[in-house]
Amino acid sequence: MTRPRIIAVFGGKGGIGKTTTATNLAWLFGRDQGETLLVDANADQPSATEIYEQLKIDATYTLTTEKDPAKLGRLTQVPFDWVIVDCPPSPTEAAAAMDAADLVLVPFQPRWLETRAIMRTLRALSTRPHRVLFVAIAHNKKGVARAAREALSGMEVPLLGSEVRRYDAHEQAQGSGCPVFTPEAHQRITHADRCDADYTAVRDELLTLPELIR
C-alpha cells in the first residue's frame, strides 16, 4: 500500500480560516486527485463535520472524526491517496498529525494581532515542513497583506504565492450545503466562482511543492 500524502492544516487559534481551507482542499483533492480523507480532529469545535453534514450533494471526499490526538500518527497507514487534517488549535494535541504530515499548511489572516499569533504558531512547528497561506484578504486591505507578506518573507517564513480573498460566499456556501466549486453555487451565490478560483490556485500550487511530489 502506498503511503498517502498528508496535509495538516494548523493554526494556534480559532477563527483563522483553518476549517474552510481544510474542507475546500479536501473537496478539490477528492474531485481531481484521488481518494481523499478529511480528518476532523478538532473535538471541541467539529466545524468540518458540521459542514459535511450540511452538504446537499455527495461529497468528493470521505470524512472521519478523531477525538484522540495520539491516534493521528496512524494516518500514514490509511488506504487513501490524500489525507487532509483539520487540526486542533493546541500544538500539543496537533503534534502527532503534524509529525505524520508531509506538509503543515498554516492559514494566516494579515492583521496586526494575527502577525504576533502566527509567530507563536511557527515556533511550535519547529523543523516540520510548512507553508503559510494568506486567507481572508479584504479588498480594502491589500496594502496590509502586501506589507505582512514582505515582513514574513524577510524573516524567511515559507509562504505560498497563492492567496484567498475574503468573500461572504464561503460562509453562504457552507450554510447552503453547496460548496463553492459546484455549478449550483456558481449560479446562486455571488462570487462563488472567485472563491473557487482562489482555492483551485492554492491546490495547484500545493501540487508543485517538493514535499508533496512523488
C-alpha positions as CSV (number, residue, x, y, z in Angstrom):
1,M,0.0,0.0,0.0
2,T,1.3,3.4,-1.0
3,R,1.6,5.9,1.8
4,P,-0.9,8.7,1.5
5,R,0.2,12.3,1.1
6,I,-0.8,14.2,4.2
7,I,-1.5,17.9,4.7
8,A,-2.1,19.0,8.2
9,V,-4.0,22.4,8.4
10,F,-2.9,24.0,11.6
11,G,-3.2,27.3,13.4
12,G,-2.6,28.2,17.1
13,K,-6.1,29.8,17.5
14,G,-9.6,29.5,16.1
15,G,-11.3,31.7,13.5
16,I,-8.4,31.9,11.1
17,G,-9.9,30.0,8.2
18,K,-8.5,26.6,9.1
19,T,-11.7,24.6,8.6
20,T,-12.7,26.5,5.4
21,T,-9.2,25.7,4.0
22,A,-9.3,22.1,5.0
23,T,-12.8,21.4,3.7
24,N,-12.2,23.2,0.4
25,L,-8.9,21.5,-0.3
26,A,-10.5,18.1,0.6
27,W,-13.2,18.8,-2.0
28,L,-10.7,19.7,-4.7
29,F,-8.2,16.8,-4.0
30,G,-11.1,14.4,-3.8
31,R,-12.6,15.6,-7.0
32,D,-9.4,15.6,-9.1
33,Q,-6.5,13.9,-7.4
34,G,-7.7,10.6,-6.0
35,E,-9.3,9.1,-2.9
36,T,-9.2,11.8,-0.2
37,L,-9.8,11.6,3.6
38,L,-10.7,14.6,5.6
39,V,-10.0,14.2,9.3
40,D,-11.9,16.5,11.7
41,A,-9.6,16.4,14.7
42,N,-11.0,19.5,16.4
43,A,-13.1,17.7,19.1
44,D,-14.1,21.0,20.8
45,Q,-15.4,22.6,17.7
46,P,-16.1,20.0,14.9
47,S,-16.9,22.5,12.2
48,A,-15.7,20.3,9.4
49,T,-18.2,17.7,10.5
50,E,-21.0,20.3,10.6
51,I,-20.1,21.4,7.1
52,Y,-20.1,17.8,5.8
53,E,-23.5,17.0,7.4
54,Q,-24.9,20.2,5.8
55,L,-24.0,19.1,2.3
56,K,-26.9,18.7,-0.2
57,I,-24.8,16.8,-2.7
58,D,-22.5,13.9,-2.4
59,A,-19.1,14.9,-1.1
60,T,-16.0,14.2,-3.2
61,Y,-14.1,13.1,-0.1
62,T,-14.6,10.8,2.9
63,L,-14.9,12.4,6.4
64,T,-13.8,10.9,9.7
65,T,-13.5,12.4,13.1
66,E,-10.8,11.7,15.6
67,K,-11.0,12.7,19.3
68,D,-7.8,11.0,20.4
69,P,-4.9,13.2,19.2
70,A,-2.4,10.4,19.7
71,K,-4.1,8.3,17.0
72,L,-3.4,11.0,14.4
73,G,0.0,9.5,14.0
74,R,-1.5,6.4,12.3
75,L,-2.7,8.4,9.3
76,T,0.3,7.2,7.3
77,Q,-1.4,3.8,7.2
78,V,-4.8,4.7,5.9
79,P,-5.8,3.5,2.3
80,F,-6.2,6.9,0.7
81,D,-4.2,8.9,-1.8
82,W,-4.6,12.1,0.2
83,V,-5.3,13.0,3.8
84,I,-6.3,16.5,4.9
85,V,-6.3,17.1,8.7
86,D,-8.3,19.9,10.3
87,C,-6.0,20.0,13.3
88,P,-7.0,21.2,16.8
89,P,-5.5,24.6,17.8
90,S,-3.4,23.1,20.6
91,P,0.2,22.4,19.3
92,T,0.4,19.5,21.8
93,E,-2.8,17.9,20.5
94,A,-1.9,18.5,16.9
95,A,1.7,17.3,17.2
96,A,1.0,13.7,16.1
97,A,-0.8,14.9,13.0
98,M,2.0,17.4,12.1
99,D,4.7,14.8,12.7
100,A,2.9,12.4,10.2
101,A,2.2,15.2,7.7
102,D,4.2,15.8,4.5
103,L,3.3,19.4,4.9
104,V,1.8,21.6,7.5
105,L,-0.4,24.4,6.0
106,V,-0.9,27.5,8.2
107,P,-3.8,29.8,7.2
108,F,-2.9,33.4,8.1
109,Q,-5.2,36.5,8.1
110,P,-3.0,39.6,7.5
111,R,-3.8,41.6,10.6
112,W,-1.5,43.0,13.3
113,L,-2.7,40.8,16.1
114,E,-2.6,37.8,13.7
115,T,1.0,38.5,12.9
116,R,2.0,38.1,16.5
117,A,-0.1,34.9,16.8
118,I,1.4,33.3,13.7
119,M,5.0,33.8,15.0
120,R,4.0,31.7,18.0
121,T,2.4,29.1,15.7
122,L,5.6,28.9,13.6
123,R,7.7,28.4,16.6
124,A,5.5,25.4,17.5
125,L,6.2,23.9,14.1
126,S,9.9,23.7,14.7
127,T,11.6,21.9,11.9
128,R,8.4,20.4,10.3
129,P,7.9,21.3,6.6
130,H,5.3,24.0,6.4
131,R,3.9,26.9,4.3
132,V,1.9,29.9,5.3
133,L,-1.3,30.6,3.2
134,F,-2.7,34.2,3.2
135,V,-6.5,34.0,3.6
136,A,-9.5,36.3,4.1
137,I,-7.8,39.2,2.4
138,A,-10.3,42.1,2.2
139,H,-10.5,44.2,-0.9
140,N,-9.5,47.3,1.0
141,K,-6.7,45.6,2.9
142,K,-4.4,44.6,0.0
143,G,-1.7,47.0,1.2
144,V,-1.8,45.4,4.7
145,A,-1.5,42.0,3.1
146,R,1.4,43.1,1.0
147,A,3.3,44.6,3.9
148,A,2.7,41.4,6.0
149,R,4.0,39.3,3.2
150,E,7.1,41.4,2.9
151,A,7.7,41.2,6.6
152,L,7.2,37.4,6.8
153,S,9.3,36.9,3.7
154,G,12.1,39.0,5.3
155,M,12.1,36.6,8.2
156,E,12.4,33.7,5.7
157,V,9.0,32.3,6.6
158,P,8.0,29.9,3.8
159,L,4.9,31.4,2.0
160,L,2.6,30.2,-0.7
161,G,2.3,32.6,-3.6
162,S,-1.5,31.9,-3.9
163,E,-3.9,33.9,-1.7
164,V,-7.5,33.6,-0.7
165,R,-9.6,36.7,-0.9
166,R,-12.4,37.5,1.6
167,Y,-15.9,36.8,0.4
168,D,-19.1,36.1,2.2
169,A,-19.6,33.4,-0.4
170,H,-17.6,31.0,1.7
171,E,-20.0,31.1,4.6
172,Q,-23.0,31.2,2.3
173,A,-21.8,28.0,0.6
174,Q,-21.2,26.2,3.8
175,G,-24.7,27.2,5.1
176,S,-26.4,26.3,1.9
177,G,-24.7,22.9,1.6
178,C,-23.4,23.7,-1.9
179,P,-19.6,24.0,-2.0
180,V,-18.2,27.0,-4.0
181,F,-16.9,24.6,-6.6
182,T,-20.3,23.4,-7.7
183,P,-22.4,24.8,-10.6
184,E,-25.3,25.3,-8.1
185,A,-23.1,27.6,-6.0
186,H,-21.9,29.5,-9.1
187,Q,-25.5,30.1,-10.1
188,R,-26.9,31.1,-6.7
189,I,-24.0,32.6,-4.7
190,T,-22.3,35.9,-5.6
191,H,-18.5,35.5,-6.0
192,A,-18.6,31.7,-5.6
193,D,-16.7,31.5,-8.8
194,R,-13.9,33.7,-7.3
195,C,-13.7,31.5,-4.2
196,D,-13.4,28.5,-6.5
197,A,-10.6,30.1,-8.4
198,D,-8.7,31.1,-5.3
199,Y,-8.7,27.7,-3.7
200,T,-8.1,25.9,-7.0
201,A,-4.9,28.1,-7.4
202,V,-3.9,27.0,-3.8
203,R,-4.4,23.3,-4.7
204,D,-2.5,23.7,-7.9
205,E,0.4,25.3,-6.1
206,L,0.5,22.6,-3.5
207,L,0.8,20.0,-6.2
208,T,4.1,21.6,-7.3
209,L,5.7,21.5,-3.9
210,P,8.6,19.0,-3.4
211,E,7.1,17.8,-0.1
212,L,4.0,16.6,-2.0
213,I,5.5,15.3,-5.2
214,R,6.0,11.5,-5.6
